[in-house]
């Protein structure tokens, strides 16, 4: 049964709930002993939030994340308490229609101050860096690689965590260790690579190449857990395996479609973001939904 078309959710401001953060995509509410994380339909590109949402995107991201959080449980604990709105506190009940499918109750964690990026292929800022220095985040690479080439081994290439409207900056392992401590940096490097490799193996069976991705980790006491989202089209580059051909940019299931459109404009990649044409919005939604269906085998009525 198909879900009825609903109005896109660009932002939330729920009466009776305390919103403490509005990120590029997610709105976070403090419920006391836990947080309510709501994925809106906002889309960002080049670290700038666009004025036009992508219908159902928040639902798609949430369902993909929940799918991967479950698969990765054997590697690392995560922040999910429940995504069943009937189990949410009473104060959330009046907002159940909006929360269903696009939200989760999560543990309160102290986020690490770096983004944990893993690259399996040479693309995006990694390709740009390689062209300039033949290296990515201080890691020297072989000569003669082409755009979108598979790397000899996946690379852990951390970055800073920028505020909305500012750009994340790639850093090397030494700087990551300086920011979060050497032992912790080694821990998140090993975990990031393990999660990525497990995700890559699964996605390959579904016809998807995960070219790169980024993870966020947080601390609950002294315990490191996986937080935010995991292996979604927002945090990763997803390429159709069938059309993969190194030597240029690839067809994708992710927001690269939006990035490619924005690159055709005379826009300096600073706020405010330009409007997105209806066909870019519709095709982006279609690509996100294709990724959800291919990975999970379920379109969730979308």
Secondary structure as UniProt FT lines:
FT   TURN            15..16
FT   STRAND          18..22
FT   STRAND          26..30
FT   STRAND          35..39
FT   STRAND          44..45
FT   TURN            46..47
FT   STRAND          48..49
FT   TURN            55..56
FT   HELIX           57..71
FT   HELIX           72..74
FT   STRAND          80..82
FT   HELIX           85..87
FT   HELIX           90..95
FT   HELIX           96..99
FT   TURN            100..102
FT   STRAND          103..106
FT   STRAND          110..111
FT   STRAND          114..121
FT   HELIX           124..133
FT   STRAND          135..136
FT   TURN            137..138
FT   STRAND          139..140
FT   TURN            143..144
FT   TURN            147..148
FT   STRAND          150..156
FT   STRAND          159..160
FT   TURN            164..165
FT   HELIX           173..180
FT   HELIX           182..205
FT   TURN            206..207
FT   STRAND          208..220
FT   TURN            221..222
FT   STRAND          223..227
FT   TURN            233..235
FT   STRAND          236..240
FT   HELIX           241..243
FT   HELIX           256..263
FT   HELIX           278..296
FT   TURN            300..301
//
